[in-house]
Amino acid sequence: MKSNHAFADMFKNNFDFNQLFSTQRRSIEAFSAANQVVMENAQAISRRQAEIARENVEQSLKASKDLMSGGTPEVSLAKNADLAKSFYENALGNLREVSEMATKSCFEAFDILNKRAAEVMDEISSASGAAAPSTKKGHK
């Protein structure tokens, strides 16, 4: 009879499905939080791009009025050069700002997922230690 118990014990389920479901739930929550960060930042980037477009239209209208104000060809050429330089610098600054916003968004989402990945590794390690069958030496 003793050997029958040993045989039956070998097929006992030591796996904790509740822990598995809990781990998966927390992982889904982390993915959801990362997605939320990305979506909020995408909305902020879209709002900023709309502001930039509005500012560009306003600057273009102002520049057109300035150029139409007349003056000598030399003055107009100098104004054109200054406006072109201003638009170029402004465009680079706006591009840098939007790029930094996107990069920040990616890092925030990555940090959430990276933290969860580390937690999963700890949980797997703990679960495998708890689920490992005990090796008893003794009865032959």
C-alpha positions, 0 to 999 in steps of 0.5 A: 500500500505504501508504494501506491501512495508514492505513485499517487503522490507523483501525480498530485498537482502542485501548480497553483492556478490562482497564482497563475491567474493573479500573475496574468491579471497583474500583467494585463493591468500593466499592459493597460497602464502602459497603453493608457500612458501612450494614449494620453501622450499621443493626445498631448502630442496631437494637441501640441501639433494643432497648436503649432499649426495654428501658430504657424498660420498666424506667423505666416499671416503676420509675415505676409502683412510685413512683406506687403508693407513695401519698401525697397527690394533690399529691405524686402529681401532682408525681411524674407531672409529673416522670416525664412530663418525664423520659420526654420528655427521655429520648425526645428524647435517644434520638431524637437519638442514633439520628438521629446514628448514622443520619446518621453511617452515611450520611456514611460510605457517601457518603464511600466512594462519593464517593472512588470517583467521583473515582477513576473520573473520574481513571481515565477521564481517564487512559484517554482520554489513553492511548487518544487516537489520535496525530495524525501530520502528514506523508505525503499 
